[in-house]
Amino acid sequence: MAKRKDARGIVLNLGESQNAKTGRYRYRYFDNNGVAHDVYSWRLRPEDQAPEGKKSGQSLREMEKQIQKDLLDGLKAWQGSLTLNELIQEYIKEQKAYWAAGTLNGYEYSYEKHVKPTIGTKKVAKLTCDDIERFYSSLLHDKEAPLKISSISTLDKLIRPALQKAVKKNILRYNPADGAIGALKKKCSVVQQETRHALEEEQQASLLEFIRNDSQYCQYYPIFYILAWTGCRINELLALTWNDIDFQKEIIHINRSLSYKRIDGKFKFMLKEPKTKQGIREIPMLSNVKSILQEMKEDRHQQKIVSLNRSDNVTLDNLEQFIFRNSKGGVYDYGSIDHKLRRIVIRYNKTHEEQLPSISCHTFRHSFCCWLCENIEGVNAADDVKYIQSILGHADAATTLNIYSELRKGNQSGKHEALKKRAKAR
């Protein structure tokens, strides 16, 4: 039987062929089910030159070698043409039932904006660790809209598990996203810049007093004061209704969160449970929180609110239930409150010698945790941590210790002296 040859007289191997009109080479192989799959190249051998005007790419025999190696290793080489987009979309579909609506919307928005039109179009079989690291780095150093490490880490929580599925399905030998975000964090000093710091007590008191007396922003004083003295997440605070306030026991009940998310291309308000199960909790009314809430209730003369029962279902259809409402009677979205706080800090810094750093609503929560750690005087340190954890609604006490609590100026020496006094008593 005569051997097949290409247009140059080179003998073709089993599965190889050449298109007589275009000159392009094809290699056909079969998967485990006997289904044929084809790959193409303008070059037969590595040393061959591609026709003028055609992309060089891998030669056909380089492709064959890789395919045969994959097949011998049990990898599904024919599925290597899957794109990262296809894998991520499959992963999101599988996880929908386990993610909260806000989490799902956040992931989908980040994916659609940053991954889908870029690296998502690449075939997974051709993705390398360098590709993933370069993609993350490009997002971090984008000139127009650079992302923070935390936002890139969110994308990594989609990309890495999606690619891990390809490893489990024997499409990839290894996960090219493994270690990529960690490598980026080690390289970039920006990680250290993102460390959240609490406000000093004097700074917080000065800022709150400034807001209270400022003609432009004084209407936001109750929001920021109660944030500062409850440690609530801003979404939890904005979801509070008068039914959640127990003036007699001086307790605030936290049992829901208000979010403003993109759903089907449009931003909508959503009521949901707090971030964690531990987020359903009771917070004591400290400092002037009780008096401020009482003044708010009296000033608004909302008799309808008084008549509501705790069993009533809280919905966004009945806005009169909510404590914090804007000038139009609607609820606030947390983004607008954060924006207002940034504007307030700019205004504050124009008239104060000691400048405040850039802060967010979450800074008040951070500062409140520090204040609790510094001021609770219990006998059992472990009980103190668990108590602070219960007030803040952390799922893990490690979060309380490692992320939110820190020693503020001068507190280390003060704690040294307190320990010395207790040690003398022994």
BADRENZA-473187 format. One record per residue (C-alpha): residue in three letters; x, y, z. Coordinates in nm, 3 decimals, decimal comma. Layout:
# BADRENZA-473187
   code        xx        yy        zz
    ala         X         Y         Z
...
END
This chain:
# BADRENZA-473187
   code        xx        yy        zz
    met     0,000     0,000     0,000
    ala     0,146     0,334    -0,109
    lys     0,228     0,580     0,167
    arg     0,046     0,913     0,164
    lys     0,259     1,224     0,115
    asp     0,206     1,597     0,136
    ala     0,258     1,844    -0,150
    arg     0,635     1,845    -0,080
    gly     0,665     1,467    -0,093
    ile     0,701     1,422     0,285
    val     0,547     1,099     0,410
    leu     0,243     1,158     0,633
    asn     0,187     0,956     0,949
    leu    -0,132     0,776     1,045
    gly    -0,409     1,032     1,107
    glu    -0,229     1,311     0,920
    ser    -0,360     1,470     0,601
    gln    -0,320     1,788     0,397
    asn    -0,587     1,996     0,228
    ala    -0,499     2,000    -0,141
    lys    -0,644     2,350    -0,194
    thr    -0,527     2,542     0,115
    gly    -0,222     2,339     0,213
    arg    -0,328     2,327     0,578
    tyr    -0,249     2,009     0,773
    arg    -0,493     1,810     0,984
    tyr    -0,447     1,542     1,248
    arg    -0,748     1,323     1,336
    tyr    -0,765     1,113     1,653
    phe    -1,044     0,933     1,842
    asp    -1,159     0,965     2,203
    asn    -1,262     0,685     2,441
    asn    -1,606     0,671     2,282
    gly    -1,474     0,644     1,927
    val    -1,567     1,004     1,843
    ala    -1,327     1,173     1,600
    his    -1,151     1,498     1,688
    asp    -0,937     1,715     1,462
    val    -0,654     1,964     1,515
    tyr    -0,505     2,184     1,243
    ser    -0,179     2,360     1,166
    trp    -0,009     2,535     0,875
    arg     0,317     2,357     0,962
    leu     0,376     1,983     0,959
    arg     0,710     1,974     1,144
    pro     0,866     2,212     1,400
    glu     1,133     2,321     1,152
    asp     0,882     2,406     0,877
    gln     0,789     2,767     0,794
    ala     0,427     2,877     0,785
    pro     0,292     3,001     0,448
    glu     0,316     3,377     0,400
    gly     0,038     3,561     0,580
    lys    -0,049     3,261     0,802
    lys     0,006     3,229     1,177
    ser     0,291     3,000     1,272
    gly     0,154     2,839     1,590
    gln     0,245     2,486     1,695
    ser     0,335     2,241     1,423
    leu     0,098     1,950     1,364
    arg     0,347     1,695     1,496
    glu     0,406     1,895     1,814
    met     0,031     1,886     1,867
    glu     0,023     1,511     1,799
    lys     0,298     1,448     2,052
    gln     0,110     1,637     2,323
    ile    -0,220     1,467     2,238
    gln    -0,067     1,122     2,253
    lys     0,097     1,202     2,586
    asp    -0,235     1,328     2,723
    leu    -0,417     1,017     2,606
    leu    -0,155     0,790     2,763
    asp    -0,188     0,982     3,091
    gly    -0,565     0,944     3,084
    leu    -0,629     1,312     3,012
    lys    -0,924     1,407     2,795
    ala    -0,726     1,594     2,533
    trp    -1,034     1,654     2,318
    gln    -1,186     1,870     2,594
    gly    -0,886     2,099     2,605
    ser    -1,065     2,327     2,362
    leu    -1,300     2,431     2,643
    thr    -1,260     2,796     2,731
    leu    -1,220     2,935     3,080
    asn    -1,556     3,107     3,031
    glu    -1,727     2,772     2,980
    leu    -1,570     2,628     3,295
    ile    -1,658     2,930     3,512
    gln    -2,016     2,939     3,385
    glu    -2,052     2,570     3,468
    tyr    -1,903     2,630     3,814
    ile    -2,138     2,923     3,886
    lys    -2,437     2,717     3,775
    glu    -2,341     2,439     4,018
    gln    -2,286     2,677     4,309
    lys    -2,601     2,888     4,271
    ala    -2,796     2,682     4,520
    tyr    -2,529     2,730     4,788
    trp    -2,457     3,101     4,751
    ala    -2,661     3,383     4,898
    ala    -2,824     3,609     4,638
    gly    -2,585     3,894     4,718
    thr    -2,281     3,667     4,689
    leu    -2,401     3,529     4,357
    asn    -2,464     3,875     4,214
    gly    -2,123     3,993     4,329
    tyr    -1,948     3,700     4,163
    glu    -2,146     3,733     3,841
    tyr    -2,082     4,106     3,818
    ser    -1,705     4,065     3,872
    tyr    -1,689     3,778     3,622
    glu    -1,885     3,961     3,351
    lys    -1,678     4,277     3,386
    his    -1,324     4,148     3,430
    val    -1,295     3,784     3,319
    lys    -1,545     3,711     3,044
    pro    -1,413     3,953     2,779
    thr    -1,044     3,889     2,855
    ile    -0,877     3,575     2,986
    gly    -1,210     3,394     2,986
    thr    -1,192     3,351     2,608
    lys    -0,872     3,144     2,631
    lys    -0,871     2,768     2,599
    val    -0,799     2,601     2,933
    ala    -0,548     2,361     2,778
    lys    -0,329     2,658     2,685
    leu    -0,353     2,845     3,015
    thr    -0,034     2,860     3,220
    cys     0,054     2,986     3,568
    asp     0,221     3,286     3,403
    asp    -0,102     3,368     3,218
    ile    -0,302     3,378     3,543
    glu    -0,039     3,582     3,728
    arg    -0,009     3,831     3,440
    phe    -0,388     3,867     3,431
    tyr    -0,408     3,940     3,804
    ser    -0,117     4,181     3,780
    ser    -0,280     4,366     3,489
    leu    -0,593     4,418     3,700
    leu    -0,388     4,544     3,993
    his    -0,192     4,793     3,782
    asp    -0,465     4,900     3,540
    lys    -0,414     5,273     3,469
    glu    -0,783     5,363     3,441
    ala    -0,946     5,148     3,708
    pro    -0,699     4,941     3,915
    leu    -0,849     4,672     4,136
    lys    -0,756     4,610     4,498
    ile    -0,606     4,282     4,607
    ser    -0,933     4,195     4,781
    ser    -1,127     4,233     4,453
    ile    -0,874     4,022     4,265
    ser    -0,899     3,760     4,539
    thr    -1,275     3,748     4,472
    leu    -1,205     3,671     4,105
    asp    -0,957     3,404     4,212
    lys    -1,238     3,236     4,408
    leu    -1,409     3,179     4,074
    ile    -1,113     3,105     3,849
    arg    -0,922     2,866     4,071
    pro    -1,210     2,628     4,162
    ala    -1,335     2,635     3,801
    leu    -0,993     2,522     3,679
    gln    -0,978     2,265     3,958
    lys    -1,287     2,109     3,805
    ala    -1,087     2,066     3,485
    val    -0,816     1,886     3,683
    lys    -1,072     1,652     3,841
    lys    -1,222     1,583     3,500
    asn    -0,879     1,487     3,364
    ile    -0,875     1,780     3,124
    leu    -0,570     1,943     3,291
    arg    -0,270     1,792     3,467
    tyr    -0,246     2,074     3,719
    asn    -0,433     2,390     3,816
    pro    -0,257     2,694     3,665
    ala    -0,428     2,925     3,916
    asp    -0,278     2,751     4,220
    gly    -0,063     2,998     4,412
    ala    -0,123     3,285     4,169
    ile    -0,296     3,519     4,414
    gly    -0,045     3,434     4,687
    ala     0,245     3,514     4,456
    leu     0,088     3,848     4,368
    lys     0,041     3,939     4,735
    lys     0,405     3,865     4,810
    lys     0,525     4,081     4,523
    cys     0,308     4,383     4,590
    ser     0,357     4,619     4,880
    val     0,000     4,740     4,813
    val    -0,120     4,451     5,032
    gln     0,025     4,620     5,336
    gln    -0,139     4,948     5,236
    glu    -0,480     4,780     5,249
    thr    -0,446     4,689     5,617
    arg    -0,742     4,838     5,800
    his    -0,666     5,047     6,104
    ala    -0,905     5,167     6,371
    leu    -0,954     5,530     6,454
    glu    -0,807     5,649     6,781
    glu    -1,074     5,731     7,040
    glu    -0,992     6,102     7,015
    gln    -1,011     6,094     6,637
    gln    -1,351     5,924     6,638
    ala    -1,493     6,157     6,901
    ser    -1,368     6,463     6,710
    leu    -1,514     6,335     6,381
    leu    -1,855     6,259     6,533
    glu    -1,869     6,600     6,700
    phe    -1,781     6,761     6,367
    ile    -2,065     6,575     6,191
    arg    -2,312     6,670     6,465
    asn    -2,235     7,043     6,426
    asp    -2,190     7,055     6,050
    ser    -2,479     7,227     5,871
    gln    -2,437     7,020     5,555
    tyr    -2,400     6,672     5,702
    cys    -2,560     6,687     6,051
    gln    -2,859     6,477     5,934
    tyr    -2,621     6,180     5,904
    tyr    -2,498     6,210     6,262
    pro    -2,736     5,940     6,402
    ile    -2,621     5,689     6,139
    phe    -2,251     5,737     6,205
    tyr    -2,287     5,765     6,583
    ile    -2,486     5,442     6,607
    leu    -2,241     5,271     6,370
    ala    -1,958     5,379     6,598
    trp    -2,122     5,253     6,918
    thr    -2,283     4,929     6,801
    gly    -2,022     4,781     6,567
    cys    -2,298     4,698     6,317
    arg    -2,220     4,635     5,956
    ile    -2,364     4,924     5,756
    asn    -2,600     4,685     5,573
    glu    -2,733     4,562     5,909
    leu    -2,783     4,914     6,042
    leu    -2,978     5,029     5,735
    ala    -3,205     4,724     5,766
    leu    -3,310     4,808     6,124
    thr    -3,677     4,867     6,194
    trp    -3,836     5,006     6,509
    asn    -3,946     4,653     6,594
    asp    -3,580     4,563     6,638
    ile    -3,532     4,819     6,915
    asp    -3,608     4,716     7,273
    phe    -3,586     5,037     7,474
    gln    -3,684     4,865     7,797
    lys    -3,406     4,607     7,788
    glu    -3,176     4,847     7,599
    ile    -3,110     4,590     7,331
    ile    -3,087     4,614     6,951
    his    -3,184     4,298     6,762
    ile    -2,984     4,229     6,445
    asn    -3,158     3,979     6,219
    arg    -3,139     4,104     5,860
    ser    -2,924     4,295     5,615
    leu    -3,014     4,543     5,341
    ser    -2,818     4,516     5,019
    tyr    -2,827     4,702     4,690
    lys    -2,726     4,463     4,415
    arg    -2,735     4,430     4,040
    ile    -3,004     4,178     3,942
    asp    -3,075     4,106     3,575
    gly    -2,885     4,419     3,477
    lys    -3,069     4,649     3,721
    phe    -2,980     4,757     4,075
    lys    -3,238     4,661     4,335
    phe    -3,272     4,661     4,715
    met    -3,280     4,320     4,881
    leu    -3,346     4,213     5,239
    lys    -3,161     3,902     5,350
    glu    -3,021     3,736     5,658
    pro    -2,691     3,868     5,799
    lys    -2,357     3,763     5,659
    thr    -2,330     3,462     5,893
    lys    -2,563     3,269     6,124
    gln    -2,379     3,431     6,413
    gly    -2,487     3,763     6,260
    ile    -2,831     3,715     6,414
    arg    -2,758     3,864     6,756
    glu    -2,835     4,120     7,025
    ile    -2,629     4,435     7,077
    pro    -2,640     4,640     7,398
    met    -2,723     5,010     7,369
    leu    -2,403     5,181     7,477
    ser    -2,320     5,547     7,531
    asn    -2,592     5,777     7,389
    val    -2,735     5,527     7,139
    lys    -3,062     5,487     7,332
    ser    -3,125     5,861     7,366
    ile    -3,049     5,924     6,998
    leu    -3,294     5,655     6,891
    gln    -3,560     5,789     7,125
    glu    -3,515     6,140     6,987
    met    -3,545     6,008     6,631
    lys    -3,867     5,829     6,714
    glu    -4,019     6,130     6,888
    asp    -3,913     6,377     6,619
    arg    -4,081     6,182     6,343
    his    -4,410     6,125     6,527
    gln    -4,452     5,788     6,356
    gln    -4,754     5,648     6,539
    lys    -4,786     5,375     6,278
    ile    -4,452     5,236     6,383
    val    -4,556     5,202     6,747
    ser    -4,851     4,986     6,648
    leu    -4,645     4,734     6,454
    asn    -4,603     4,391     6,610
    arg    -4,271     4,203     6,613
    ser    -4,435     3,921     6,420
    asp    -4,508     4,148     6,126
    asn    -4,315     4,053     5,815
    val    -4,055     4,313     5,724
    thr    -4,061     4,398     5,354
    leu    -3,945     4,683     5,135
    asp    -4,309     4,750     5,051
    asn    -4,360     4,901     5,397
    leu    -4,085     5,162     5,431
    glu    -4,239     5,314     5,744
    gln    -4,092     5,025     5,943
    phe    -3,734     5,131     5,875
    ile    -3,549     5,361     6,113
    phe    -3,312     5,521     5,864
    arg    -3,481     5,675     5,563
    asn    -3,365     5,939     5,319
    ser    -3,532     6,271     5,242
    lys    -3,764     6,100     4,992
    gly    -3,882     5,844     5,244
    gly    -3,686     5,557     5,093
    val    -3,410     5,345     5,241
    tyr    -3,043     5,430     5,197
    asp    -2,802     5,218     4,999
    tyr    -2,472     5,161     5,178
    gly    -2,271     5,297     4,886
    ser    -2,423     5,641     4,923
    ile    -2,350     5,643     5,299
    asp    -1,988     5,544     5,236
    his    -1,965     5,822     4,978
    lys    -2,106     6,074     5,226
    leu    -1,848     5,966     5,486
    arg    -1,563     6,020     5,240
    arg    -1,693     6,369     5,164
    ile    -1,725     6,442     5,536
    val    -1,363     6,339     5,601
    ile    -1,243     6,568     5,320
    arg    -1,443     6,853     5,470
    tyr    -1,313     6,771     5,819
    asn    -0,948     6,769     5,708
    lys    -0,983     7,119     5,562
    thr    -1,048     7,262     5,909
    his    -0,841     7,037     6,136
    glu    -0,466     7,030     6,182
    glu    -0,461     6,658     6,266
    gln    -0,569     6,491     5,945
    leu    -0,788     6,181     5,932
    pro    -0,699     5,894     5,699
    ser    -0,935     5,774     5,429
    ile    -1,201     5,570     5,610
    ser    -1,521     5,382     5,532
    cys    -1,828     5,284     5,730
    his    -1,650     4,961     5,817
    thr    -1,382     5,161     5,999
    phe    -1,635     5,234     6,275
    arg    -1,694     4,859     6,318
    his    -1,319     4,804     6,333
    ser    -1,278     5,079     6,593
    phe    -1,566     4,946     6,802
    cys    -1,403     4,603     6,817
    cys    -1,082     4,763     6,939
    trp    -1,274     4,961     7,199
    leu    -1,440     4,643     7,327
    cys    -1,108     4,462     7,350
    glu    -0,959     4,752     7,543
    asn    -1,245     4,810     7,786
    ile    -1,392     4,472     7,880
    glu    -1,250     4,377     8,216
    gly    -1,344     4,017     8,266
    val    -1,176     3,744     8,467
    asn    -1,158     3,494     8,181
    ala    -0,991     3,621     7,862
    ala    -1,148     3,342     7,652
    asp    -1,496     3,442     7,771
    asp    -1,419     3,803     7,681
    val    -1,324     3,708     7,325
    lys    -1,639     3,498     7,283
    tyr    -1,850     3,785     7,418
    ile    -1,694     4,031     7,174
    gln    -1,744     3,776     6,896
    ser    -2,114     3,750     6,985
    ile    -2,165     4,128     6,974
    leu    -1,989     4,164     6,638
    gly    -2,147     3,855     6,485
    his    -1,823     3,695     6,370
    ala    -1,849     3,334     6,257
    asp    -1,500     3,263     6,393
    ala    -1,326     3,409     6,696
    ala    -1,006     3,417     6,489
    thr    -1,162     3,697     6,286
    thr    -1,211     3,898     6,604
    leu    -0,851     3,841     6,712
    asn    -0,660     3,856     6,385
    ile    -0,845     4,107     6,168
    tyr    -1,042     4,353     6,375
    ser    -0,864     4,386     6,707
    glu    -0,539     4,579     6,738
    leu    -0,353     4,771     7,006
    arg    -0,401     5,144     6,965
    lys    -0,156     5,413     7,078
    gly    -0,037     5,377     7,434
    asn    -0,250     5,076     7,516
    gln     0,037     4,831     7,529
    ser     0,207     5,008     7,821
    gly    -0,129     5,041     7,997
    lys    -0,189     4,667     7,968
    his     0,163     4,602     8,099
    glu     0,085     4,802     8,412
    ala    -0,252     4,626     8,460
    leu    -0,079     4,287     8,442
    lys     0,188     4,398     8,690
    lys    -0,079     4,501     8,941
    arg    -0,263     4,169     8,907
    ala     0,062     3,975     8,935
    lys     0,151     4,154     9,261
    ala    -0,179     4,047     9,410
    arg    -0,082     3,680     9,369
END
